[in-house]
Amino acid sequence: MKDGICPKCHSTNVFTKERGTWWGEGLRLSTRFMDKVDLHYQTYICTECGYFENYVTDKDELAKVAEKWERVK
């Protein structure tokens, strides 16, 4: 979606906004018990089919995840 094309319907009606989605107090990521990260993220949404994606934009936050989460194999 970052290229302006929806991966689901292939529309070019894709829009973006920093922290464009909202869940309660904001989007938080648990890296371990009682260790939460307030995410800085960018939201992309297709106005044709409604599909959306969020991308974490802070490299330090991503590094914390890489240290604590299990890698998908």
C-alpha positions in Angstrom: 0.0 0.0 0.0 3.0 2.3 0.5 3.2 2.5 -3.3 -0.3 3.8 -3.5 -1.9 0.6 -4.8 -4.2 -1.6 -2.7 -2.9 -5.2 -2.5 -6.5 -6.5 -2.3 -8.5 -4.7 -5.0 -5.6 -3.0 -6.9 -7.2 0.4 -6.7 -5.1 3.6 -6.6 -7.5 5.2 -4.2 -5.2 4.8 -1.2 -4.8 7.5 1.4 -2.5 7.8 4.5 -2.4 9.5 7.8 -0.1 9.3 10.8 -1.8 7.4 13.6 -4.9 7.2 11.4 -6.5 4.3 13.3 -7.7 4.5 16.8 -8.3 1.8 19.5 -9.2 3.2 22.9 -6.2 5.0 24.3 -4.1 4.4 21.2 -2.3 1.5 19.7 0.1 -0.2 22.1 2.4 -3.1 21.7 3.3 -5.6 24.4 7.0 -6.6 24.2 6.8 -8.6 27.5 4.7 -8.6 30.6 4.2 -5.0 31.8 6.5 -3.6 29.1 4.4 -1.7 26.7 5.5 0.5 23.8 3.3 3.4 22.6 3.6 3.0 18.8 4.4 5.6 16.3 2.7 4.3 13.1 1.4 5.3 9.7 -2.0 4.1 8.5 -2.9 3.4 4.8 -6.5 2.8 3.7 -8.1 2.0 0.4 -11.4 3.9 -0.1 -12.6 1.4 -2.7 -12.6 -1.8 -0.6 -11.9 -0.5 2.9 -8.7 -2.6 3.4 -6.1 -0.9 5.6 -2.6 -1.5 6.9 -0.6 0.0 9.8 3.2 0.3 9.7 5.4 1.0 12.8 7.6 4.0 11.8 10.0 4.1 14.8 13.1 1.9 14.4 13.7 1.8 18.2 10.2 0.3 18.7 10.8 -2.3 16.0 14.1 -3.2 17.7 12.3 -3.9 21.0 10.0 -6.2 19.2 12.8 -8.1 17.6 14.5 -8.6 21.0 11.4 -10.0 22.7 9.0 -11.6 20.2 9.3 -15.0 18.6 10.4 -14.9 14.9 8.0 -16.6 12.5 9.6 -19.5 10.8 
